[in-house]
Amino acid sequence: MNSPTSLARTPVPPYYAVIFTSLRNAGDHGYAAMSDRMVELGSGYAGFLGIDSAREADGKGITVSYWRDEASILAWKRDAEHQKAQRGGRESWYAAYEVRIAKVERAYGKM
């Protein structure tokens, strides 16, 4: 997995990206620990390829997780611990959020 100062190294496309944009509520309320645990848990799933994440001081953030296929994304979505974290997000951590799933057809850059 990548460190906070590096970019995810993904394979040659195609693969999928789950794009999670959010606006945090004030205060931590256990969010940091949950976030760390979700990265640890998700990265152990078959089909997980990597993750990139950033958050601004005003609470706006974006996390992109990369997956081999849609079946891998669905398995992650159905994880009981992940579902508990999703409930926490809806109930207390996020003022607003949006999830988008996209198929990556091309990728290029400098690493």
N, C-alpha and C positions, 0 to 999 in steps of 0.2 A: 504494500500500500504506500501511497505517497505521503510525504511529510507536509506540514502546513505551508512550507515555502517552496514546494515543487508542484508540478502539474501531473495529473494522472497520465500514465503511459497506457494507451489503449492499442488494441490490435488493428490490423488492416480492416476497414469496414467491409461488410455491414455489421453493425451492432446497434444497440438501443441506448438512448439517454433518457433518464427520468429527471426532469427539471423541476425543482421545488423552489418556488419563490415565496418569501414570507415577510411579514412585518411583525416583529416581536412586541409583546407587551413589556412594560417596565418590570425590572426585577428578575432575578434568576429563577427562584422557586423550583430548584432542582433541574433546571434546563441543561446546564453544562454537563452534569453527570449523565443525564439521559442522552444527550447528543453524542458524547463519547461512547456510550454503550451501544448506541445504534450503529455507529461506524464500525465498532468492533464486531458486533453481531452480523451486520450486513456483509462485511468483507469476508466472512466465513462461508457465505452461501455459494453454492455451485453457480457459475454464470456471472458472478460479480467480477467486473473488470477494473474498477477504480472509482475515485470520487474527487471532485473539486468543490470547494466551498469558500464563500466570502460573506462577511457581514459588515455593514456600515455602522458608524456610531449611532445613527438614528434608529437602528433596529431593523432596517431593510436588509434582507439577505437572499442569497441564492446558493443552492446546492445542486450539483449535477452528479448523479451517479450513473455509471456506465454498466451495461449488462449485455451478455451474449445474445439473449433472445427474450421474447415476451413471456415464455414459460418461467424463466428465472425471475422476472419482475413480479409475476403473479405469485410465485412461491414466497418471495420477500414480503409482498403486500399482505399475505395471509398469515405470516408469522405472529404468534400470540403475543410475544413481547413487543413486537413492532406495532401491533394493533393497540396495545396499552399505551405506548408512546404517542400514537396518533390521537387517541382520546385526550391525553394530557395536552397535546397541542391545541386541539379544538377548544378545550375547556379553560385553559389558563395561559399557555405560552404564546399563542399567536393572536394578534388582532385581525389578521387577514393572511390568507395563503392561497396559492394556486399550484396545482400539479399538472405538468404537461409531459407526455411521453412521445418521443420522436425516434424515428429510425435514422441512424447516421449513415448516409450514403457515401460521403467523401470526408476525408480529414487530412489536414496537412499543417505543418508548422515547423518550428525550430525547437529542438530539445537539447 
